[in-house]
Amino acid sequence: MATITLAIPDKIKEDMNKLSWVNWSEIAKQELSKEEILQEELKKVRIIVSKSKLTEKDAEELANKINKSMHERLKKEGLI
């Protein structure tokens, strides 16, 4: 089974922590497995991607720049 990581707002995480007995991974897995929702979202992504002029290499470079920028910002703010 594959693993994914999601970023959520701090407020939601605080609320989730108050309900530590809830298996949030299982809830997320159930929600993501709802076929019609997933298919609609995938359809939207495919439409966006089909219009993109970025190559896979361009996308990787952009992702690396974003990651570096976010890392520097979080470090500057003392969050990491």
Secondary structure as UniProt FT lines:
FT   HELIX           10..18
FT   TURN            19..21
FT   HELIX           24..32
FT   HELIX           35..51
FT   HELIX           56..76
FT   TURN            77..78
//
